[in-house]
Amino acid sequence: MESYGDLPFPRTDLALNAMRFARGIEDPAIFNHSMRTYLYGRFIGEEQGLRPGRDYDDELLFLGCVLHDVGLSDEGNGGRRFELDGADLAAGFLREQGVASDRVEVVWDAVALHLCYDIALRKRPEIALVTAGAGFDLGPGGPYSLPDGYADRVHAVLPRLHAAAVLYDAIVGQAAGNPHKAPPYTMPGELLRQRTGEEWPTWHGLMTQEPSWHDYDGYRPQP
């Protein structure tokens, strides 16, 4: 990680291997986003009074961040939503590295839940800060303000490379090839709907399409 200067990335062998793994399979814009996710997640944690090594496992946070979008790679493109495919790929990589199952489970949850903002933020810091950092990298709003010049330092070594646009195209590109990756009312599904202009099925439509339990047969709404 010599090229990242004094930015506070963990330097363990496992962290370096995970970084190389993600960088080798991801679009550069997505990889840079994942690395910035760690920096901003760690910053948000510090703003909340959380300290690495005391309040959370810094290596686990980094693993969740750097691997959270591996489902958008060709290697991670399976038959489910990209965050679930990515969680499975991340877990498989970590098991191959000899990581204990309880630690693998934390990273799986961090990757799988990173689009479930309200749920992830109620989990342990190694999970919550992945979601917080990823969101901050795409939209730097909310109650936290970076120190003057910090974003410039980060972008100097991890340029944005049109991150939001590249992420959108990757998610929609996968979903266009396999609609099962973008079920209705999910974030990938909404992005696909925006691209195609298709309408979501209504609740009534979903409940009455065959096969159905026919719960609406003879039903009269209460006044």
MIBAVEX-163071 format. One line per 4 residues: number of its first residue (from 0); their letters; for each residue z negated, x negated, y negated of C-alpha. Coordinates in pm, whole numbers, plus 50000, padded with zeros to 5 digits. Each point is the difference from the previous one (the first is absolute). Example, Ala and Ser with C-alpha at 12.3 -4.5 7.8 and 13.67 -1.06 7.14 Angstrom:
BEGIN
0) as) 49220,48770,50450 | 50066,49863,49656
END
This chain:
BEGIN
0) mesy) 50000,50000,50000 | 50048,49703,49773 | 50258,50187,49791 | 49742,50265,49907
4) gdlp) 49788,49758,49800 | 49647,50110,49926 | 50053,50367,50084 | 49709,50093,50230
8) fprt) 50176,50053,50332 | 49802,49922,50316 | 50122,49682,50169 | 49891,50060,50361
12) dlal) 50247,49929,50279 | 50022,50372,50079 | 50067,50092,49639 | 50275,49739,49977
16) namr) 50158,50118,50326 | 49994,50362,49882 | 50157,49900,49670 | 50278,49812,50180
20) farg) 50054,50291,50237 | 50036,50254,49718 | 50216,49771,49788 | 50231,49938,50297
24) iedp) 50078,50368,50063 | 49970,50174,49662 | 50225,50029,49698 | 49871,49749,49743
28) aifn) 49914,50278,49755 | 49786,50175,50261 | 49834,49676,50105 | 49912,49916,49640
32) hsmr) 49864,50352,49954 | 49778,49952,50305 | 49863,49671,49870 | 49933,50150,49656
36) tyly) 49828,50292,50173 | 49732,49758,50118 | 49951,49849,49656 | 49969,50337,49831
40) grfi) 49790,50148,50280 | 49760,49709,49973 | 49991,50039,49620 | 49921,50373,50028
44) geeq) 49728,49917,50249 | 49847,49755,49754 | 50013,50266,49730 | 49802,50222,50237
48) glrp) 49743,49727,50056 | 50132,49900,50343 | 50006,49631,50086 | 50201,49840,50284
52) grdy) 49781,49860,50273 | 49706,50208,49885 | 50128,50358,49988 | 50315,49973,50208
56) ddel) 50195,49767,50226 | 50256,49829,49778 | 50224,49895,50288 | 50017,50359,50128
60) lflg) 50089,50126,49652 | 50279,49745,49976 | 50134,50091,50345 | 50010,50368,49911
64) cvlh) 50175,49927,49672 | 50259,49750,50118 | 50089,50214,50306 | 49981,50346,49843
68) dvgl) 50377,50045,49960 | 50131,49820,50312 | 50113,50342,50122 | 50281,49979,49744
72) sdeg) 50151,49699,50178 | 50265,50021,50272 | 49739,49881,50249 | 49760,50273,49895
76) nggr) 50252,50284,49988 | 49893,50219,50291 | 49998,50375,50047 | 49706,50098,49781
80) rfel) 49906,49994,49634 | 50033,49646,49871 | 49629,49953,49936 | 49921,50089,50363
84) dgad) 50278,49781,50135 | 49870,49725,49774 | 49644,50045,50120 | 50115,49965,50360
88) laag) 50206,49690,49922 | 49712,49843,49806 | 49757,50072,50284 | 50236,49848,50256
92) flre) 50040,49687,49789 | 49624,49961,49958 | 49933,50048,50371 | 50252,49725,50072
96) qgva) 49800,49782,49762 | 49685,50063,50205 | 49827,50218,49738 | 49708,50206,50131
100) sdrv) 50070,50368,50057 | 49749,50125,49744 | 50168,49792,49728 | 50345,50113,50113
104) evvw) 49882,50360,49965 | 49899,49945,49637 | 50344,49862,49914 | 50171,50283,50190
108) dava) 49807,50254,49796 | 50073,49817,49674 | 50375,50004,50067 | 50018,50350,50148
112) lhlc) 49794,50160,49721 | 50143,49823,49698 | 50200,50306,49892 | 49699,50231,50052
116) ydia) 49841,49909,49669 | 49704,50237,49994 | 49908,49924,50361 | 50047,49623,49984
120) lrkr) 49782,49966,49691 | 49707,50147,50195 | 50028,49734,50271 | 49853,49650,50015
124) peia) 50118,49755,49729 | 50245,49818,50229 | 50188,50330,50029 | 49937,50156,49661
128) lvta) 50105,49694,49801 | 50336,49979,50179 | 50087,50347,49874 | 49856,49930,49655
132) gagf) 50185,49670,49966 | 50332,50138,50120 | 49975,50291,49758 | 49907,49774,49709
136) dlgp) 50297,49772,50067 | 50237,50297,49972 | 49824,50174,49712 | 49744,49791,49806
140) ggpy) 49810,50293,49855 | 49657,50144,50059 | 49665,49865,49886 | 50074,49632,50065
144) slpd) 50162,49755,49758 | 50102,49653,50113 | 49878,49700,49800 | 50245,49882,49737
148) gyad) 50275,49791,50156 | 49900,50066,50362 | 50305,50215,50082 | 50224,49734,49846
152) rvha) 49844,49736,50226 | 50049,50221,50304 | 50360,50091,49916 | 50087,49637,49932
156) vlpr) 49948,49918,50369 | 50058,50347,50149 | 50279,50155,49791 | 50040,50374,50022
160) lhaa) 50366,50001,50113 | 50026,50376,49923 | 49719,50074,50247 | 49971,50377,49947
164) avly) 50374,50052,50031 | 50026,49783,50311 | 49709,50182,50165 | 50159,50338,49926
168) daiv) 50334,49893,50147 | 49832,49855,50311 | 49796,50313,50067 | 50288,50239,49940
172) gqaa) 50244,49779,50191 | 49784,50009,50311 | 49937,50373,49968 | 50368,50081,49951
176) gnph) 50071,49838,50335 | 49711,50177,50176 | 49854,50318,49847 | 49695,49969,50226
180) kapp) 49892,49718,49769 | 49980,50243,49706 | 49830,50323,50109 | 49962,50277,49740
184) ytmp) 49720,49964,49744 | 49952,49627,50061 | 50080,49735,49740 | 50302,49868,50196
188) gell) 50112,50359,50047 | 49972,50073,49630 | 50204,49691,49910 | 50268,50105,50246
192) rqrt) 49998,50353,49855 | 50046,49858,49651 | 50300,49798,50121 | 50166,50284,50195
196) geew) 49896,50304,49795 | 49898,50188,50312 | 49729,50264,49974 | 49677,49990,50195
200) ptwh) 49948,50276,50255 | 49735,50249,49893 | 49673,50049,50187 | 50122,50340,50119
204) glmt) 50325,49848,50116 | 49824,49726,50195 | 49761,50245,50166 | 50269,50250,50101
208) qeps) 50274,49771,50126 | 50037,49992,50376 | 49811,49904,50205 | 49727,50196,49824
212) whdy) 49669,50171,50076 | 50123,50290,49780 | 49683,50008,49789 | 50188,50183,49726
216) dgyr) 50124,50282,50224 | 49840,50317,49866 | 49788,49807,49750 | 49915,50171,49674
220) pqp) 49867,49778,49720 | 49661,50094,49864 | 50011,50140,49644
END
